Amino acid sequence: MDKEMRKIAKALEQQGFDVKVTKRGHISVSKDGRFVVVFAGTPSDWRSMRNALAAMKRAGFVWPPKR
């Protein structure tokens, strides 16, 4: 998990999301028992992070976090 993904995972947990690392190194995100998105362990497409963030924002995630 790279530095940016660790920041996102920490913010997800602070906002009430469940973050788990799968056996294959993917990051699975859920909220209130409902699946939201799975991040690739090593994304090959530069848009994969943006697409995953868009799905999380639709589920109520705020990024970047407000101070």
Sequence and secondary structure as in RCSB ss.txt:
>XXXX:A:sequence
MDKEMRKIAKALEQQGFDVKVTKRGHISVSKDGRFVVVFAGTPSDWRSMRNALAAMKRAGFVWPPKR
>XXXX:A:secstr
  HHHHHHHHHHHHTT EEEE TTS EEEEETTEEEEEE SS SSTTHHHHHHHHHHHTT  SS   
